[in-house]
Amino acid sequence: MSVQIEVIAAPGCQKCASVQAELRAAAASVLGEDNLIWREVNVLDELDYAVALRVLTLPAIAVNGELRFASLPTPEQFRAMLARLERR
């Protein structure tokens, strides 16, 4: 089962860039690289999509098209959510 993870952020967001690699590594460790679809969404390019997800603050994370985190989680919170997802 592939899982699509989208990080919705604004260009130049230092907070976003600093943690994205760590979150991607956490996702790959839980899901496996072959089961991971990672997408970085530029909110300026895809504003309608962000609005449809009900993103109010940046950065935000959607999993399989559903907003899961309205702000950046810790890697531990992220892993825990992915582990729950895997058990389904």
C-alpha positions in Angstrom: 0.0 0.0 0.0 1.5 3.3 -1.1 1.1 6.3 1.2 1.2 9.8 -0.3 2.6 12.5 2.1 2.4 16.1 1.1 4.1 18.9 2.9 2.3 22.2 2.1 4.6 25.1 2.6 5.6 28.5 1.3 8.8 29.1 -0.7 11.6 30.3 1.5 10.2 28.9 4.7 13.2 28.1 6.8 11.3 26.1 9.4 9.8 23.9 6.6 13.2 23.2 4.9 15.0 22.4 8.1 12.7 19.6 9.1 11.5 18.1 5.8 14.4 15.8 5.3 14.1 14.4 8.8 10.3 13.8 8.4 10.9 12.2 5.0 13.5 9.9 6.6 11.0 9.0 9.3 8.3 8.2 6.8 10.7 6.0 4.8 11.7 4.1 8.0 8.1 3.3 8.9 6.6 2.8 5.4 9.6 1.7 3.3 10.9 3.8 0.5 8.9 1.8 -2.1 5.6 2.6 -0.3 6.2 6.3 0.1 5.1 9.0 -2.3 6.6 12.3 -1.0 5.4 15.6 -2.4 6.3 19.1 -1.5 3.5 21.4 -2.3 4.2 25.1 -2.9 1.1 26.9 -1.5 1.5 29.8 -3.9 1.2 27.4 -6.9 -1.5 25.3 -5.4 -3.6 27.6 -3.3 -6.9 26.1 -4.3 -5.7 22.7 -3.2 -4.5 24.0 0.2 -7.9 25.7 0.7 -9.7 22.5 -0.2 -7.6 20.7 2.5 -8.5 23.5 4.9 -4.9 24.5 5.5 -4.9 27.6 7.7 -1.2 27.7 8.8 2.0 26.7 7.1 3.7 24.3 7.0 1.0 21.6 7.1 1.1 17.9 6.3 -1.5 15.9 4.4 -1.5 12.1 4.2 -3.4 10.4 1.4 -5.2 13.7 0.6 -6.3 14.4 4.2 -4.9 17.1 6.4 -3.2 15.3 9.4 -1.0 18.1 10.9 -1.8 21.8 10.8 1.8 22.5 11.8 5.0 20.5 11.7 5.0 17.5 14.0 8.0 16.2 15.8 9.5 13.2 14.1 8.2 11.0 16.9 4.6 12.3 16.4 4.9 11.8 12.7 6.2 8.2 13.1 3.4 7.4 15.6 0.7 8.6 13.1 2.3 6.6 10.3 2.5 3.5 12.4 -1.2 3.8 13.3 -1.9 4.2 9.6 0.1 1.0 8.8 -1.9 -1.0 11.2 -5.2 -0.3 9.4 
